């Protein structure tokens, strides 16, 4: 049995690889567009917490 060595290298940017990258980019852009279309409500309540002076320590 004789082993054969493939001397031709596969192209890094073959048609399959380029098409997969383009499809992935389209899906990501489409996802950003869909997320941007959603109108999330802004919080109406103002959050304010008063800290007592007992919690503060003076550092010298």
C-alpha positions in Angstrom: 0.0 0.0 0.0 1.4 3.3 -1.0 0.7 6.6 0.7 0.0 9.6 -1.4 0.7 13.1 -0.4 -1.6 15.9 -1.5 0.5 18.7 -2.8 -2.2 21.2 -3.5 -3.2 23.3 -0.6 -6.8 24.2 0.1 -7.6 27.8 -0.5 -8.1 29.7 2.8 -10.9 31.8 1.4 -12.8 29.2 -0.6 -16.4 29.8 -1.8 -17.8 27.9 1.1 -15.9 29.9 3.7 -16.8 33.2 2.2 -20.5 32.3 1.9 -20.6 31.2 5.6 -19.0 34.5 6.7 -21.5 36.5 4.6 -24.4 34.5 5.9 -23.2 35.0 9.5 -22.7 38.7 9.0 -26.3 39.1 7.5 -27.8 37.2 10.5 -25.9 39.5 12.9 -26.9 42.7 11.2 -30.5 41.4 10.9 -30.5 40.6 14.7 -29.2 44.2 15.5 -32.0 45.6 13.4 -34.7 43.5 15.1 -33.4 44.4 18.6 -33.3 48.1 17.6 -37.0 47.9 16.6 -38.1 46.8 20.0 -39.2 49.8 22.1 -38.1 49.1 25.7 -39.8 51.3 28.3 -37.7 53.8 30.1 -37.8 53.6 33.9 -40.2 56.3 35.3 -39.3 56.0 39.0 -36.3 58.0 40.2 -34.2 55.9 42.5 -32.8 57.8 45.5 -31.3 56.2 48.6 -30.3 58.4 51.5 -27.3 57.1 53.4 -27.1 58.0 57.1 -23.9 59.7 58.3 -23.1 56.7 60.5 -21.9 54.7 57.6 -19.3 57.3 56.6 -15.8 57.1 58.2 -13.2 59.8 58.0 -9.8 58.7 56.8 -6.8 60.6 58.1 
